[in-house]
Amino acid sequence: MTSYPRNVLFFLTVATTTVACMDSKSESANGTHAPNAHAAVDSTTTSFHQALRTNDSATFYSFIADDAIINPPGEQSVRGKDAVRSWYSAFLKQYQTSKLTLGEREVFVGDGWATEFGSYEWGLKPTAGGAEVVDRGHYMQVWKRNANGKWQFAREIWNSSTPPTT
């Protein structure tokens, strides 16, 4: 049997206890286990993106938090639910989603906050007619849980890797 110095045994005991305590703190402040919170965020983001895929504006807007901020490529920040809704309404009057594919998706869930990061390919059909436009890039969304436990869209930034057309 290997004999360890007392300080190594102390360190191993502290490290093991710390890891065990960290595992026992997998519940958030409201008692939701991390796997349940992750599933709730996944369900919410799936519904949000499906609403965008199917051009269901009413459902899409229902996910937006009052203090939401978006940062569209090449534009100033859009702040507040009404302004975000107005921005998307103007955009969706010009284009309808023909497809939306998300890839390389990662979701990080914390206590009351979640971040989704990934790539996208967004097919857009001009409402005035014409050829479909396909935008590709990366995005990051921040979701927050409101007082009622519902996850809401709070922040978004996306960058297009497709060169702008002139």
C-alpha positions as CSV (number, residue, x, y, z in Angstrom):
1,M,0.0,0.0,0.0
2,T,1.3,3.4,-1.0
3,S,1.8,5.9,1.9
4,Y,0.8,9.5,1.1
5,P,1.9,12.6,3.0
6,R,-0.8,14.1,5.2
7,N,-1.1,17.2,2.9
8,V,-1.7,15.1,-0.1
9,L,-4.4,13.2,1.7
10,F,-5.9,16.4,2.9
11,F,-5.9,17.8,-0.6
12,L,-7.6,14.6,-2.0
13,T,-10.2,14.8,0.7
14,V,-11.0,18.5,0.0
15,A,-11.0,17.9,-3.7
16,T,-13.4,14.9,-3.4
17,T,-15.7,16.8,-1.1
18,T,-15.7,19.9,-3.4
19,V,-16.6,17.8,-6.4
20,A,-19.3,16.0,-4.5
21,C,-20.7,19.4,-3.3
22,M,-20.7,20.7,-6.8
23,D,-22.6,17.7,-8.1
24,S,-25.2,18.2,-5.3
25,K,-25.7,21.8,-6.4
26,S,-27.1,20.7,-9.8
27,E,-30.4,22.3,-8.7
28,S,-30.9,25.9,-9.5
29,A,-32.4,28.4,-7.0
30,N,-36.0,27.4,-8.0
31,G,-35.4,23.7,-7.6
32,T,-35.2,22.8,-11.3
33,H,-32.6,20.1,-11.9
34,A,-30.0,21.0,-14.6
35,P,-31.2,18.2,-17.0
36,N,-34.8,19.4,-16.6
37,A,-33.8,23.0,-17.3
38,H,-31.8,22.0,-20.3
39,A,-34.8,20.1,-21.7
40,A,-37.0,23.1,-21.0
41,V,-34.6,25.4,-22.9
42,D,-34.3,22.9,-25.8
43,S,-38.1,22.7,-26.0
44,T,-38.4,26.5,-25.9
45,T,-35.7,27.2,-28.5
46,T,-37.1,24.5,-30.8
47,S,-40.6,26.1,-30.6
48,F,-39.1,29.5,-31.2
49,H,-37.1,28.4,-34.3
50,Q,-40.0,26.4,-35.6
51,A,-42.2,29.5,-35.4
52,L,-39.6,31.3,-37.5
53,R,-39.4,28.3,-40.0
54,T,-43.2,28.4,-40.5
55,N,-43.6,32.2,-40.5
56,D,-45.8,32.0,-37.4
57,S,-45.2,35.6,-36.2
58,A,-47.6,35.5,-33.3
59,T,-45.9,32.5,-31.7
60,F,-42.4,33.9,-32.6
61,Y,-43.2,37.2,-30.9
62,S,-44.6,35.5,-27.8
63,F,-41.1,34.3,-26.8
64,I,-39.5,37.8,-26.8
65,A,-38.7,39.3,-23.4
66,D,-39.6,42.9,-22.7
67,D,-36.0,44.0,-22.5
68,A,-34.8,42.0,-25.5
69,I,-31.9,43.3,-27.6
70,I,-30.8,42.0,-31.0
71,N,-27.7,42.9,-33.0
72,P,-28.4,42.2,-36.7
73,P,-25.4,42.1,-39.0
74,G,-24.3,45.6,-40.2
75,E,-27.0,47.4,-38.1
76,Q,-27.3,49.2,-34.8
77,S,-28.6,47.4,-31.7
78,V,-32.4,47.1,-31.5
79,R,-33.6,47.4,-27.9
80,G,-36.8,46.5,-26.2
81,K,-39.6,44.1,-27.1
82,D,-41.5,46.6,-29.2
83,A,-38.4,47.6,-31.2
84,V,-37.4,44.0,-31.7
85,R,-40.9,43.1,-32.8
86,S,-40.9,46.1,-35.2
87,W,-37.6,45.1,-36.7
88,Y,-38.7,41.5,-37.3
89,S,-42.1,42.7,-38.6
90,A,-40.3,44.9,-41.2
91,F,-37.9,42.1,-42.1
92,L,-40.7,39.5,-42.4
93,K,-42.7,41.8,-44.6
94,Q,-39.8,41.6,-47.1
95,Y,-38.9,37.9,-46.6
96,Q,-40.6,34.7,-45.6
97,T,-38.5,31.9,-44.2
98,S,-38.3,29.0,-46.7
99,K,-35.9,26.9,-44.6
100,L,-33.9,27.3,-41.4
101,T,-31.2,24.8,-40.5
102,L,-29.2,25.1,-37.3
103,G,-25.9,23.3,-36.8
104,E,-22.9,23.1,-34.5
105,R,-25.5,23.9,-31.8
106,E,-24.4,24.2,-28.2
107,V,-26.7,25.1,-25.3
108,F,-25.3,26.2,-21.9
109,V,-27.9,26.4,-19.1
110,G,-27.2,28.3,-15.8
111,D,-29.4,29.5,-13.0
112,G,-32.1,31.4,-14.8
113,W,-30.1,32.0,-17.9
114,A,-29.2,29.9,-21.0
115,T,-27.0,30.6,-24.0
116,E,-27.4,29.0,-27.4
117,F,-24.5,29.1,-29.8
118,G,-24.3,27.6,-33.3
119,S,-24.3,28.0,-37.1
120,Y,-27.3,28.7,-39.3
121,E,-28.4,28.5,-42.9
122,W,-31.5,30.6,-43.4
123,G,-33.4,30.4,-46.7
124,L,-35.4,33.5,-47.4
125,K,-38.0,34.0,-50.1
126,P,-38.7,37.6,-51.1
127,T,-42.4,38.4,-50.6
128,A,-42.3,40.6,-53.7
129,G,-41.1,37.6,-55.7
130,G,-37.8,36.6,-57.0
131,A,-35.1,34.1,-56.2
132,E,-34.6,32.7,-52.7
133,V,-31.7,34.3,-50.7
134,V,-29.7,32.0,-48.5
135,D,-27.8,33.4,-45.6
136,R,-25.3,31.4,-43.6
137,G,-23.4,32.4,-40.5
138,H,-23.2,31.9,-36.7
139,Y,-25.4,33.1,-34.0
140,M,-25.6,33.4,-30.2
141,Q,-28.9,33.8,-28.3
142,V,-29.3,34.4,-24.6
143,W,-32.5,33.2,-22.9
144,K,-33.7,34.1,-19.5
145,R,-36.3,32.4,-17.2
146,N,-39.0,34.8,-16.1
147,A,-40.8,34.8,-12.8
148,N,-43.4,32.3,-14.1
149,G,-40.6,29.9,-15.1
150,K,-41.1,30.5,-18.9
151,W,-37.9,30.9,-20.9
152,Q,-37.8,34.1,-23.0
153,F,-35.6,35.3,-25.8
154,A,-33.4,38.1,-24.3
155,R,-30.4,38.7,-26.5
156,E,-29.2,37.7,-30.0
157,I,-26.3,38.5,-32.2
158,W,-25.6,36.9,-35.5
159,N,-23.0,37.3,-38.2
160,S,-23.5,36.5,-41.8
161,S,-20.7,34.7,-43.5
162,T,-22.4,35.2,-46.9
163,P,-21.1,38.3,-48.7
164,P,-23.6,41.2,-48.9
165,T,-25.2,41.7,-52.3
166,T,-25.1,45.1,-53.9
